[in-house]
């Protein structure tokens, strides 16, 4: 399986991936990363926060962008080089997050592509916004 090579990409191409965030997702992410912040895993403590309850790790939502880049656009073989992120709203357990990427720049000489990256929740609220830089897969010889 191979993603799109740079010659197959166009400005404005988009792809997305959607997932409902579960309590299991939050606990697994906490265990994998070691981020046991009470905002994510302790309901009683989180109720005293500005969010009034637990929220998912911001990077859990950002990880959905990685899924789009690595599986859909450009797809398998893509190398993720960088990401600028702004976390704009909390994601709660039970929210459905849609990660969308859109190609905004193609540098054929350097074999680099920039994509607008956005995550929205089920209410179409932008929870994360940014720009990714990737190297698409190379053509097989």
CORTA-V247043 format. One record per residue. N is the residue number from 1. RES is the residue in one small letter. PHI is phi in degrees with one decimal (* if undefined). Layout:
# CORTA-V247043
N RES PHI
N RES PHI
This chain:
# CORTA-V247043
1 x *
2 x -135.9
3 x -79.2
4 x -76.7
5 x -78.7
6 x -58.5
7 x -70.2
8 x -95.6
9 x -98.3
10 x -137.8
11 x -56.2
12 x 95.3
13 x -59.5
14 x -133.7
15 x -155.5
16 x -148.0
17 x -145.0
18 x -127.8
19 x -150.8
20 x -86.6
21 x -81.2
22 x -105.2
23 x -61.1
24 x -60.2
25 x -56.9
26 x -65.1
27 x -67.2
28 x -63.9
29 x -62.5
30 x -59.8
31 x -67.7
32 x -66.7
33 x -92.5
34 x 83.5
35 x -85.4
36 x -101.3
37 x -51.1
38 x -56.9
39 x -59.1
40 x -104.3
41 x -122.9
42 x -123.8
43 x -57.7
44 x -60.3
45 x -65.2
46 x -65.2
47 x -64.1
48 x -88.2
49 x -84.9
50 x -63.6
51 x -90.9
52 x 60.2
53 x 163.0
54 x -67.5
55 x -128.3
56 x -75.4
57 x -59.3
58 x -58.7
59 x -72.1
60 x -66.0
61 x -64.7
62 x -61.3
63 x -62.1
64 x -67.2
65 x -63.8
66 x -58.0
67 x -61.6
68 x -65.0
69 x -64.3
70 x -81.5
71 x -115.2
72 x -125.1
73 x -148.1
74 x -69.3
75 x 110.5
76 x -51.9
77 x 98.3
78 x -69.6
79 x -108.1
80 x -81.6
81 x -98.5
82 x -170.8
83 x -153.4
84 x -105.8
85 x -127.2
86 x -130.7
87 x -90.1
88 x -108.6
89 x -154.9
90 x -72.7
91 x -110.7
92 x -106.2
93 x -58.0
94 x 99.9
95 x -71.1
96 x -102.3
97 x -105.1
98 x -112.4
99 x -95.7
100 x -125.2
101 x -121.9
102 x -138.8
103 x -69.6
104 x -117.7
105 x -156.8
106 x -127.6
107 x -113.4
108 x -64.2
109 x -62.7
110 x -93.0
111 x 57.5
112 x -126.0
113 x -133.0
114 x -108.4
115 x -132.4
116 x -73.3
117 x -120.4
118 x -139.5
119 x -119.2
120 x -123.5
121 x -97.4
122 x -63.3
123 x -95.7
124 x 64.5
125 x -86.9
126 x -73.8
127 x -100.8
128 x -153.8
129 x -142.9
130 x 178.8
131 x -133.2
132 x -109.1
133 x -119.9
134 x -134.1
135 x -113.7
136 x -64.8
137 x -62.9
138 x -91.9
139 x -64.8
140 x -77.7
141 x -88.3
